[in-house]
Amino acid sequence: MEIYQLLKDDHKTVKTLLKKLEDTTERSQKERTTLFTKLKEALIPHTRAEEKIFYESLKLSEVKEADDLAYEGYEEHGVADRLIKELDKTEPSDKRWTALMSVLKEVVEHHIKEEEENMFKKAQKSFDSELAVEMGENFLELKEKFLNILQAGKIPKQAPSHSLSP
């Protein structure tokens, strides 16, 4: 399967979890904790694998503005990471948790929309179907690796966009 469909499938899962979290209240701490864990397990491995497989390749594209979109994607992932760290340090019963989750939802949904409407078009001009399938396979493999790291209690770190190959 091409990487685009795999990314869209993950996006759908993340949006569903964000909606469920938005529908919780400060009194549903256990539900929030469970859903937030599921969100992190869906989002963090996705973003790390996406950066290594998809963004790094886009940075090398000769298609106009493809590299700019990749750099912007890294930065949006960084914003989501900071919000997740703040949510981890905040009690789910706290109104601040609710506000942070609302901002995370806005950031992630904006990011998904931009990826699917703009970045994928640039990528489809950059990568033929065969390469997109290969990228999809590599993405799934790397995503699984990052999920295992996360489930072992470590958060896979984001590589700064400027430290990756130009």
Buried (B, 14 or more C-beta within 10 A) or exposed (E): EBBBEBBBEBBEBBBEBBEBBEEBEEEBBEBBEBBBEBBBBBBBBBBBBBBBBBBBBBBEBEBEEBBEBBBBBBEBBBBBBEBBEBBEEBEBEEEEBBEBBBBBBEBBBEBBEBBBEBBBBBBBEBBEEEBBBBBBEBBBEBBEBBBEBBEEEEBBEBBEBEEBEE
